[in-house]
Amino acid sequence: MREERKGMLIVVSGPSGTGKGTICEKLLAEDPSLTFSVSATTRYRRETEIDGVHYHFISEEKYDELLKEDAFLEHATVHGHRYGTLKSQVEELMEKGLNVVLDIDPQGAREVMRQRPDCVSIFILPPSYAALRVRLHTRNTDDPKEIERRLGNAKGEIEQMHLYQYAVVNDDLELAYQQISAIIAAEKQRTTRYFPVVE
Ligand code: 5GP
C-alpha cells in the first residue's frame, strides 16, 4: 500500500505558567514526525537558550522590518516582549510533510486559528488558579505584581477556551502528555491529511 501525509499545524496554547513549554518539549522528544517552529522575539536571551534553536533573538529594528514585510503568520506582545511566528518557517516545514508545533500565547493562537482553520488547536489549562499561582511563584521568573497580572490575564484567556478544538488540564504532566499524544495520533489519521492508496 502506498500512502502520503500532509503536514499539520498544531497550536499549543494556554495561560502563562500552565506548562505548555514542558509539554511541547516532551512531545517533540518522543515523536519524530513533530518539529518546532522557532519564533522570532525581541526578548533578551536567557543563559540556557540558544539563538536559532529556542528563538531567533532579533533587535526591535529587525522585528519592525519583518512586520513591514508581512513575514509573520501571527505576532503578539507577550508580557512586554514581542514574538512572532515566521510564515516561511511554517510553510517550509509543512511542505516537507512535518507536523509543526507552535507554542504560542492565546492572542497569537486566535490569529493562527483565523488564518489557518485547518490547524489543530489545543488549550492547556491549570488544575486551579491556586495551582497556577504556586507554579508562577516557584518558577521564580517574575515578581509578585507581574504574577498577579498574569493570573488576571489567565481568567480572560480561560473564558475563551471554547475557541479551541481541544482542552487538556495539566495536573499531571505524564497524563497531559498522553492525552495530547492521543489527540495528535487521531488528527494524523484524518482523511483530509492522510492518503492511503490501496493497490
Ligand atoms: P517565554 O518568553 O517565556 O519563552 O515565552 C513567553 C510566552 O510567549 C509564552 O506564553 C509563549 O508561548 C509565547 N510565545 C513564544 N513564541 C511566540 C510566538 O511566536 N507568538 C506568540 N504569539 N507567542 C509566543
Boltz pocket constraint, residues with backbone or C-beta under 6 A from the ligand:
constraints:
  - pocket:
      binder: B
      contacts: [[A, 12], [A, 14], [A, 15], [A, 16], [A, 39], [A, 40], [A, 43], [A, 74], [A, 75], [A, 76], [A, 78], [A, 83], [A, 84], [A, 85], [A, 103], [A, 104], [A, 105], [A, 107], [A, 108], [A, 109]]
      max_distance: 6.0
